Amino acid sequence: MTEQLLRLDSNASTLLIEVNAEAPVIRYWGARLNADPAPGLWGPALPQAGQDEVRPLSIASTLADGTFLEPALRAHFQGAGWAPQWRVQNVRQNSNQIGFDLLSSDQRYRLRWQVTLDTSTDVLAFDVTIENQSDRHLALEQWLTTLPLPRSFGEMLGFTGRWVQEFQPNRQALPIGSLEFTNLKGRTSHDHFPGVLVGETGFGAQRGEVFAFHLGWSGNHRLRLERSQSGLTQFQAGAHLLPGEIDLEPGEDFTAPTLFATRSASGFNTIGHNFQRFVRQQLLRWPEQKPRPVHINTWEAIYFDHTQKALDDLASAATEVGAERYVLDDGWFQGRRNDRAGLGDWTVDTQVYPEKLHPLAATLNQQGLEFGLWVEPEMVNPDSNLYRAHPEWALAIEGQHQPLARQQRVLDLTRPEVEAWLFEHLDALLKEYPITYLKWDMNRDLVQAANQTGRAATHKQTLALYRLLTRIRNAHPGVEIESCASGGARMDYGILKHTHRFWLSDCNDAHERQQMQQWASLFFPAEVLGSHIGPLSSHTTGRMHSLATRAGTALFGHMGIEWDVRQLTANERKELRHFIQLHKEWRDLIHSGVRSQLNADDPNQIAFQILPESDSDEDRHLVSVFQRQAPQLALPGVLKLTGLEATKLYRLVRLIEPDKTGHLMKAKPAWINNDTAYSGDSLMKVGLPLPVMDPDTLLVFSLVPDKE
């Protein structure tokens, strides 16, 4: 085959792939090129004491390549065929897509590799399918979609966490060797979010070349960064396969999770802009185009103490403060008086609800509230009618002890009878009641997740979940679904194709939420990040925050209330109603604009700006500054804004600011108390001097073009 160079172009980037008779090679991914480089630029030096030819990193690396890096493919036919070499069989290209069919030289493997460029957002999607072309059983141990990284990249930024503390940044230097982040928990996990940024050492929000990757997969996964002594550097991502989990019979194939990627020449704000836009344009499918309704969730208001009067009174109080959707959380179904029983019995408990949920539905209709319902379909309590009838429906290795988690076990969704049973019960609920929203929870990790034959089933369990969600959405296209998993343990583009919202964390503490929301926004737009106003004292941390801080934090997500609003004082009710109305006034911008991190001089501040999309929202902006800890210095410095028109004048309007400031400042910065309009150029280059703020306080202001 004659060598050729294929390219995909967006406004900002070019991807070049060299094709010859063997496996293609990604030669370049960077700033847009005016012309193709001469082939001589691909020929590196040949060092002594090594092989007599340089092997580039291909799109389908194997143990035959001699790069001495971790291969993309690990597989074998009963010990044979473990180091295949490829031949290109077919090349496909159009304006936004390049694809190849590769056949191993022994003709036992066929690999279909494809990259698709979304030109409007500069996001690449890599898809791979591996087929067993032989007449023998193929044991597939690993497929990691593999991409080269520039030698100049020296640092990565990933995200770890735990329950009630998701999206914690983890920045590390790239070693000679490997960094690996492996998730074995059966869901996306709190521990290792499947997304990472890699770039020039010291890259930040507004500086440095950066690549970003996200694996759209809701089960076990591996992310790897590796650099060899030769200087070859690669990123790899894929589903983590348990022993014997993927065995392909002749003619069968395996489709890898999609790997998404984007790049920036000027820091990770552009990464966030690209991914936020991509999610909106390519992944989200709303039942109808309308503002995202403000939630009231019953959990932290009543827990398991369900009575008709309590639920009705909560609905009335919620309407009064401006809520638009009412989500009945855990405790409504048969035998569910605590968290130790009932999961699996998805019928209304008539001992608590003699007329089932019809009176509540009538109340919500009267109050003008949408009806949402909490479910946890993948789980079963041993103390349930379902488990007593079908203990064999739980994932388990026969004869072995399996630990419970929250007194729960996991149903085997790969069994057709389990999927049918769950669909039947969920379908019945959605037909009987005017439910427009399901809060779909998943509260435990998977351990010994074996199917009825004893084989590992975590990968197929994830695919079965996707099938069940697809079936429900097809049957009830008007119903929205939230992905909740002990908070943010199942947040990724794979599950988002089937849902509409994430519960970012079970922690509503504004101090913690500010950091979580800042980093989650690199991958997700605000309208899919559930953020609720909790009570004065946080349920999970015990911290106390003013309502302004709590509401000002929830303002920048999909707002909700996780608070017993029946108990509010008149002043609290008035104040809460004000903040909910403020969210409604600005949610069109928050849920359509892009979020950019701002570089505050004080390292103890979290600052960001919501920028409108082009030709939308009349160039209005929102800015938030959160003082996470006491100011480092007596004066916090200035805040330089971004994305403004240099010659346009903007007026600044304070929307939220700390009440008590006299103990910190003799005078506030001059701009706060005057009505002067400032040029975009000065706001971006000179910046705004910030007030001195107490820890856990918040300043939010808007910028609106001057009409005078």
Steps between C-alpha positions, in 0.01 A plus 500: 500500500628847408564720801247778542425770754139548610382805692204638689470873564298714735536875526769457765657157447639251252527123540743321266506122456763329286383184322721230354463126463526448877309660786442876453681752717373828645778736398359829623218645708541868566436852377349514153755460221487694177661215304604140558856463633762330284544129586860559604377654823381157613851346488668521843859416584595135553685462833769242563447185708145454381306351214611570145172668414280748686150375567245779532204473734207376290126533555481125581824416678576138589782306661644448150590867455817527706415840648530346849194693613178347625312379189147597412406135444558201725328186373575142397362178357580249776847647528560559128460813291589730789718741295314575176623729225256699292427564135271781389202356312279803458525875544194723543496879515253782475506861619484411870592132528789264430471124538707190436442128481811314614556128455771309684758329283370161615146620410362410842435853627302772328504846654276790403641835619329833449546861607223757464558874533220724619623808318284749691641399841844362402429169679626168360323169564699176457308175444645152464351155432700176511369190322608137530559391139633159594331167560632491857405659831660846557582612855499882497687628803539867413420772256627847588443770241849644463611846390846657485586802714751774420840456661468855635210402727622465856197510728156345546190607689258227603213477745462275799258508790275306732142508622396863577830629359495444125715666231813570703783616272815288483793657314816297436813517289533241224776257595715278283280202559124495543214650696189286513156567643293184522139474609371158610178610671256410224374856455681814387614547864571787737865396504614548141288712270577374146633831378848651500681808369860478377710795397804719525642527850317773690197514270210691649156636427621749242850385401681200361432234239267234639339177380193367682353150489179347631393137479124473452453187708308432822680187621854389579765696314871568463672827416876488435776748428837362403838627385789275401875556505477549125275803555181344361205626704147366487155526655274195523145447617253217492271269691684296761416138421488240776642149441302319235252783472518538121534176308416524132380199309562490121324793335430683828630851566572742783432873483718715723362801691533826309796715593436875468782750463552870445793741515587858574796726426407741779420311818218282623220756483477419130480131595197576715338709228547222244364223721207705634391584146552143381280356774223746416516446126578129472402312818201664668152423373236685702138380484402861436677832478417689818685657792642243741248480788613589853474185716379432850629160612336338802801312637655747744157638586324181613736204444285184560233679705235496227147616572256650256480820704879538514532454124211735422629768737847474348351544152308810610809654662712417195258672266505808719877541463498434125572128447374350174563125538438276801713184532368236741815333624564168675230345721187479283507131404408176671678426828728803477493649849881511519793432268526131594196362319271529200734567208370298209133522596404786272135532598354775717476414870127517565554494876649847466305602190153338522401666171849449363662811347183643345431752782858630475468525122181702549676730748791559262264574215316749718827664602630513142794270578639232271512151651839329543569165664810333652584144394800269536419225248840329488494415871322250722487460878522144632202607711262537206233294332698503176814353655309241693341389173811527282829496693663368180436837332785667694853525362713256701755221488323191621631364829698812590424763762419836348491811717189713503516877452221706655325166555476466122591256229508561125254350253643329194365720221656273238229244570209569261246416770648761735493771234142405412392504865653843564359650183154364581494661846649834395274514196196436723595788732552739211166401346303529824632836620581828321871458573729713283827431680684200646783543747686177416731416790775237530647479847768233505810378324513159334695217666520146358263607224451162336204391287310172527784307334759641743669720239593860571211719381592860583546606138179336378318642805583852383376426149182346645438816702528707184249270328252528787525880504455513123192280526346723768574819310354358181183397683475830692673770295358778718679377815836643605747281691763602753816295546571482872751257651568582863537848356741526208623143461343456156577810298630451148398549138391137469223530759419855389388370161218329691426759773459874546652602832762400756482516876854631537532419870303404807679793663314832476763684706580811294866489607542157342260558212684805370809294421304203364299720265807690385674185376194306383427793270803411290300204369132583558274802447318654796152374412596135560667563838240474776580751776263544793454749780534312826417603858708732717704206631625264231368145530839350409757737654323699773634827357273801516464748217281800437210451263671739260804270480292184467267646238780679316677167460187318376429793268756373249369149446160340459353653813304309759407502869607231748350660809183476707345822375193441721710618794623830354452831676328775308837664429657174382203436273527847350876470453478153343227616263726790397793272415286254307356789302855623437588159357195508274598845373850379408458129421472558127856634508626246757353209301615618159821692568848359559677504833860629518727486800654833595848547642454660839806655663397342830555121478225453758235626260299302246396731218326448169303681233197390298542622144211508253518300182548714190193695394306397810384660824602852399860467621401466866754343736504365855803491729535306824777529761498260795736553793578141598746586777620818667673737254870429463588872515333810639387600152373219276614662176317551172289274283553520126193402301489328163294478182379861494491733202793735546327820384163433661405657835359273773308581815560284805204400718555320831262206539644333811756634742599438863289688753766561763810678378580777748737281702705436184496828306480867588375554146392275216664521156385810314313316222257335741320817602504702180304475177792537260515298179836338424648399168546135423864572425567639850304224674707236321842667523489715815243298692268563794639548852315251721360558847645329805273205577452258788550129437200327340346821369402580146495791258291472184453782252376544146641694208252654261588721201443867572194626310580870537 
